[in-house]
Each structure stands twice: as structure tokens, then as C-alpha cells.
Amino acid sequence: MQDAIERAKSVRVVIFDVDGVLTDGSLFIGDDGQEYKAFHSRDGHGMVMLQETGVSLAVITGRQSQVVRLRMESLGIRHVYQGRRDKLPAYNELKERLQLSDRDFAYVGDDVIDLPILSRVGLGVAVADAHPMVKAHCHWQTTNGGGRGAAREVCEFIMRAQETFEPMLARYLPPFEAL
């Protein structure tokens, strides 16, 4: 755990997978081919708070979805890579664009398709219901499953490590008056 906390201190960008991480992995596809996904609202707010501390966010997903584009847009996430079944080239592109090194990144994944990035970044995170092989190759794992608060947990873990969580919470708490 202490190693993961130390790694989280230097994170400047967190990359999330979508299906199985920001969602529970269920895919709802209508007769018309329209795809539907459910995102947890508290995950979204955690992502917004983390961005407000200066940590950037990105998404790399193997599927292509208008729903993902809309959700990421609503959260202010500018680095969105969709339709990338081979995720490593997208990661390398982002790393080059931002002029950062592997240790500056965290990646949150749930399946073996995520291993090429998870094995390179400074902080590799598996959601609680990730594939066992993914859990075996990560520095830390959440207690919540994908789409069920895991992203919020990651955001708060990084904020705590970087000592930005308490100041962020202070924005939401009224000042206490002395009695």
C-alpha cells in the first residue's frame, strides 16, 4: 500500500478504461443499434474534483460510442481515445503530446486488453472486479467494482496521496463556528 501511495504522489495524468471501469461492463444495445451505458454520478464528480487539483484525465477505450463522447465532454475530459483495441499506441501518443514519462501516469483497467499500459505506467490500478491477471499486475486495486464507485475511489486515493483531498472537501463544508 505504501508503494502505491508513493507512486500516486507523482501522478499527473490518470487514464481510465471505460467498459468495466467507468461502467459495470454491461452493454445495452437497442434494436436500432444504439448503445447505452450507465455511469455512476459520484465517479463523475470525483473525476471533476481531481481535475480541479491539476491532475489531467484521459480515456482510452476499445469501443467507439457516442455516449462515451458525450459523457467525457460533460466531465471536461479532453483526451478521449475511442475504438483503440490496441491501446498502447494511444497511450504513447498521449505521452508524447503531453511530454511526460511513464511514472507521471496512472491507468485504471479491468481486463487483459489493459495490461500493455498497466505494465508501463507509474501507478497501475485494477478495479475490484477486474480479471485476476490484471489484479496480479497492478500496484493497487479498488474495493469498489467498475461503474460502482471505483473511479471515485481512485480519484480520492490520488488526492489523498497528493494532499489535495482535505482542501477539496473544505469547499463543500461550511465553516464550523466556535460555541
C-alpha positions in Angstrom: 0.0 0.0 0.0 2.8 2.4 0.9 4.4 1.8 -2.5 1.1 2.7 -4.2 0.8 5.9 -2.2 4.3 6.9 -3.1 3.6 6.2 -6.8 0.3 8.2 -6.6 2.2 11.3 -5.4 3.8 11.8 -8.8 0.7 11.1 -10.9 -0.1 14.0 -13.3 -2.5 12.2 -15.6 -5.0 9.4 -14.9 -6.2 7.3 -17.8 -9.4 5.3 -17.4 -10.7 2.4 -19.5 -14.5 2.7 -20.0 -16.3 -0.6 -20.1 -15.7 -2.4 -16.8 -14.1 0.6 -15.2 -16.3 3.7 -15.7 -19.3 1.3 -16.3 -20.0 -2.1 -14.8 -19.2 -3.6 -18.2 -22.7 -4.2 -19.3 -23.5 -3.2 -22.8 -27.1 -2.4 -23.7 -27.7 -2.3 -27.4 -31.1 -1.5 -28.8 -32.7 -3.0 -32.0 -31.6 0.2 -33.8 -28.0 -0.5 -32.9 -27.9 2.4 -30.4 -25.6 1.6 -27.4 -26.5 2.6 -23.9 -24.2 2.7 -20.8 -24.7 3.6 -17.2 -22.1 5.8 -15.5 -22.0 6.4 -11.7 -22.6 10.1 -10.9 -20.2 10.0 -7.9 -17.4 8.7 -10.1 -18.0 11.7 -12.4 -17.8 14.1 -9.5 -14.6 12.5 -8.2 -13.1 13.0 -11.7 -14.1 16.6 -11.8 -12.6 17.2 -8.4 -9.4 15.5 -9.3 -9.1 17.7 -12.4 -9.6 20.8 -10.3 -6.5 19.8 -8.3 -4.4 20.0 -11.5 -4.3 16.3 -12.4 -5.4 15.7 -16.0 -7.7 12.9 -17.1 -7.9 10.7 -20.2 -9.9 7.8 -21.6 -8.7 5.0 -23.8 -11.3 2.5 -24.8 -11.5 -0.3 -27.3 -15.1 0.5 -28.3 -16.5 3.5 -30.2 -19.5 5.2 -28.6 -21.4 8.5 -28.9 -22.4 8.0 -25.3 -18.8 8.0 -24.2 -18.0 11.1 -26.2 -21.0 12.9 -24.6 -20.1 11.8 -21.0 -16.5 12.7 -21.3 -17.4 16.1 -22.8 -19.7 16.7 -19.8 -16.8 16.0 -17.4 -14.4 18.2 -19.3 -12.1 15.4 -20.3 -10.2 16.4 -23.4 -8.1 13.4 -24.1 -10.5 10.8 -25.4 -9.3 7.9 -27.5 -12.1 5.5 -28.7 -12.0 2.5 -31.0 -8.5 1.6 -29.8 -8.5 -2.2 -29.3 -4.7 -1.9 -29.3 -4.5 0.8 -26.6 -0.7 1.2 -26.4 -0.3 3.4 -29.5 -2.9 5.8 -28.0 -1.0 5.9 -24.7 2.3 6.6 -26.5 0.6 9.3 -28.5 -0.8 11.0 -25.3 2.6 10.6 -23.5 4.4 12.3 -26.4 1.7 15.0 -26.7 2.0 15.9 -23.0 5.8 15.4 -22.9 5.5 13.2 -19.8 7.2 10.0 -18.7 5.6 6.7 -17.7 5.9 7.5 -14.0 3.6 10.5 -14.5 0.7 8.4 -15.5 -1.8 6.2 -13.7 -4.0 3.8 -15.6 -7.2 2.1 -14.3 -8.2 -1.1 -16.0 -10.2 -4.3 -15.6 -9.2 -6.7 -18.4 -6.2 -8.2 -20.2 -6.5 -5.7 -23.0 -5.3 -3.1 -20.4 -2.1 -4.9 -19.5 0.2 -3.3 -22.0 -0.4 0.1 -20.5 -0.8 -1.1 -16.9 2.7 -2.7 -17.0 4.3 0.6 -18.0 2.7 3.4 -16.0 3.8 4.7 -12.6 0.6 3.6 -10.9 -1.4 0.7 -12.3 -4.8 0.2 -10.8 -7.3 -2.6 -11.1 -10.9 -2.3 -10.2 -12.2 -4.7 -7.6 -13.9 -7.0 -10.1 -11.1 -7.0 -12.6 -9.7 -10.1 -14.3 -7.3 -11.9 -11.9 -4.4 -11.4 -14.2 -5.0 -7.7 -14.2 -5.0 -7.6 -10.4 -1.8 -9.5 -10.4 0.0 -6.9 -12.5 -1.2 -3.7 -10.7 0.2 -1.7 -7.9 -3.2 -1.1 -6.2 -6.8 -2.2 -6.5 -10.0 -0.6 -5.5 -12.6 -2.1 -3.1 -15.4 -0.9 -5.5 -16.2 -2.5 -8.8 -16.2 -0.9 -12.2 -19.1 1.6 -12.6 -19.8 1.2 -8.9 -17.6 3.9 -7.4 -14.2 2.6 -8.4 -13.3 5.7 -10.3 -14.2 7.9 -7.4 -12.1 5.7 -5.1 -9.1 6.2 -7.5 -9.6 9.9 -7.6 -9.7 10.2 -3.8 -6.7 7.9 -3.4 -4.6 10.1 -5.6 -5.9 13.3 -4.0 -5.1 11.9 -0.5 -1.6 10.9 -1.6 -1.0 14.4 -3.1 -2.6 16.1 0.0 -5.3 17.8 -2.0 -8.3 15.9 -0.7 -8.9 17.8 2.5 -8.6 21.2 0.8 -11.0 20.0 -1.9 -13.5 18.8 0.8 -13.3 22.1 2.5 -15.0 23.7 -0.5 -18.1 21.7 0.4 -18.1 22.0 4.1 -19.4 25.1 5.9 -17.0 26.7 8.4 -17.5 25.4 11.9 -18.4 28.1 14.4 -16.9 28.0 17.9 -19.6 27.5 20.6 
